[in-house]
């Protein structure tokens, strides 16, 4: 492996580790003013890992991409499912692994959430992020693709109420108006009433130009 590839891999591992640490800190903060030992004990009571012979059940926390199970294993979550379900970092999930190996996820404990607005951007690594003030949130590529997002689009995000998160779920995308569409709408409005003078939007000069229908009126 070349030096550049080693550095790239190292940075990727560091970034993933930072994401996991951020999730762990968020969970500790949401637990309130309790000791680490008490928090750990309480978490073990809340999350279950079991098996019935036909299927096994694991509960855990969504970290923005995957589920961190109570058994300290990382379980992959299909990006399309996480995107369409608008899972938020910190949500509690239950995973049922059936006998044939299929994964069935269910959200059992949504974290308190809020909506914010920001701008979509793409970094030098090709990953999408949304800037909300001084904070940047990572978003799933599947969500950006589903909403046909482009850098510069305004995004409505769902994040934990605490605001302490690395990942966010896309609620919707607000796209800028298409100038050609505005011209089309102006012409349609003019055609509906021959007696009304409409205005056409000129995107180049940003000014209103009178538009008349049919022959010019004769001078009285």
LUMMARDREN-286410 format. One line per 4 residues: for each residue z, y, x of C-alpha. Coordinates in steps of 0.5 Angstrom, whole numbers, padded with zeros to 4 digits. Layout:
LUMMARDREN-286410
Z/Y/X  ...
END
This chain:
LUMMARDREN-286410
0000/0000/0000  -0002/0007/0003  0003/0012/0004  0000/0016/-0002
0001/0010/-0007  0008/0009/-0004  0010/0016/-0006  0007/0016/-0012
0010/0010/-0014  0017/0013/-0012  0016/0019/-0016  0014/0015/-0022
0021/0011/-0021  0025/0017/-0020  0022/0020/-0026  0024/0014/-0030
0031/0014/-0028  0032/0021/-0029  0029/0020/-0037  0034/0014/-0037
0040/0018/-0034  0038/0024/-0039  0039/0019/-0045  0045/0016/-0043
0048/0023/-0042  0046/0025/-0049  0050/0019/-0052  0056/0020/-0048
0056/0027/-0051  0055/0025/-0058  0061/0021/-0057  0065/0027/-0057
0072/0028/-0053  0073/0020/-0051  0074/0016/-0045  0069/0012/-0042
0072/0006/-0043  0074/0007/-0050  0066/0009/-0051  0064/0003/-0048
0068/-0001/-0052  0066/0002/-0059  0059/0002/-0057  0060/-0006/-0056
0063/-0006/-0063  0057/-0002/-0066  0051/-0006/-0063  0050/-0013/-0064
0046/-0019/-0060  0046/-0025/-0064  0041/-0031/-0065  0040/-0036/-0071
0036/-0041/-0068  0030/-0038/-0072  0030/-0031/-0070  0035/-0027/-0065
0037/-0020/-0067  0039/-0014/-0062  0041/-0007/-0063  0040/-0001/-0059
0038/0006/-0057  0031/0009/-0057  0030/0013/-0051  0023/0016/-0052
0019/0010/-0050  0023/0004/-0051  0029/0001/-0054  0035/0000/-0049
0039/-0006/-0052  0046/-0008/-0052  0045/-0013/-0048  0042/-0008/-0042
0035/-0010/-0043  0029/-0006/-0044  0025/-0008/-0050  0018/-0005/-0051
0016/-0001/-0057  0009/0000/-0059  0007/0007/-0058  0003/0007/-0065
0010/0005/-0069  0014/0010/-0065  0009/0016/-0067  0008/0014/-0074
0016/0013/-0075  0017/0019/-0072  0023/0016/-0068  0027/0021/-0064
0031/0020/-0058  0038/0017/-0059  0036/0014/-0066  0039/0007/-0067
0034/0001/-0068  0035/-0006/-0070  0030/-0011/-0067  0029/-0018/-0070
0025/-0023/-0065  0022/-0028/-0069  0021/-0035/-0067  0014/-0034/-0065
0016/-0028/-0061  0014/-0023/-0065  0018/-0016/-0065  0020/-0013/-0072
0024/-0006/-0071  0028/-0003/-0076  0031/0004/-0075  0038/0003/-0078
0042/0010/-0075  0038/0016/-0075  0041/0021/-0070  0042/0028/-0073
0035/0032/-0072  0032/0039/-0072  0025/0042/-0072  0023/0047/-0067
0016/0049/-0065  0012/0050/-0058  0006/0050/-0055  0002/0043/-0052
0000/0043/-0045  -0002/0037/-0040  0001/0037/-0033  -0003/0035/-0027
-0001/0028/-0028  -0005/0028/-0034  0001/0027/-0039  0003/0031/-0045
0009/0036/-0046  0011/0041/-0051  0014/0048/-0048  0020/0050/-0053
0022/0057/-0049  0025/0054/-0042  0025/0047/-0044  0019/0042/-0044
0019/0036/-0048  0015/0030/-0046  0011/0027/-0052  0007/0020/-0053
0000/0020/-0052  -0001/0016/-0059  0002/0022/-0063  -0003/0027/-0059
-0009/0023/-0060  -0007/0021/-0068  -0006/0029/-0069  -0012/0030/-0065
-0008/0035/-0060  -0011/0039/-0055  -0007/0044/-0050  -0006/0050/-0053
-0004/0048/-0060  0002/0050/-0063  0006/0044/-0064  0012/0042/-0069
0017/0038/-0066  0023/0033/-0068  0029/0033/-0063  0036/0031/-0063
0040/0037/-0066  0044/0037/-0060  0037/0039/-0056  0039/0035/-0050
0033/0030/-0050  0027/0029/-0045  0023/0026/-0051  0021/0029/-0058
0017/0027/-0064  0011/0030/-0066  0012/0033/-0073  0005/0036/-0074
0000/0040/-0070  -0002/0047/-0072  -0009/0049/-0070  -0012/0055/-0069
-0018/0058/-0074  -0025/0056/-0073  -0029/0062/-0073  -0035/0059/-0075
-0031/0056/-0081  -0029/0063/-0083  -0036/0066/-0083  -0038/0060/-0087
-0032/0062/-0092  -0034/0069/-0092  -0041/0067/-0094  -0039/0063/-0100
-0034/0068/-0103  -0040/0073/-0103  -0045/0068/-0106  -0040/0067/-0112
-0040/0074/-0114  -0047/0078/-0113  -0043/0085/-0115  -0038/0084/-0110
-0039/0086/-0103  -0036/0081/-0098  -0034/0082/-0091  -0036/0077/-0085
-0032/0076/-0079  -0035/0077/-0073  -0031/0073/-0067  -0035/0077/-0062
-0033/0084/-0064  -0027/0083/-0068  -0029/0087/-0073  -0031/0087/-0080
-0039/0088/-0082  -0041/0090/-0089  -0045/0084/-0092  -0050/0085/-0098
-0053/0080/-0103  -0060/0080/-0105  -0064/0087/-0104  -0061/0093/-0102
-0059/0098/-0108  -0064/0103/-0109  -0062/0110/-0108  -0060/0114/-0114
END
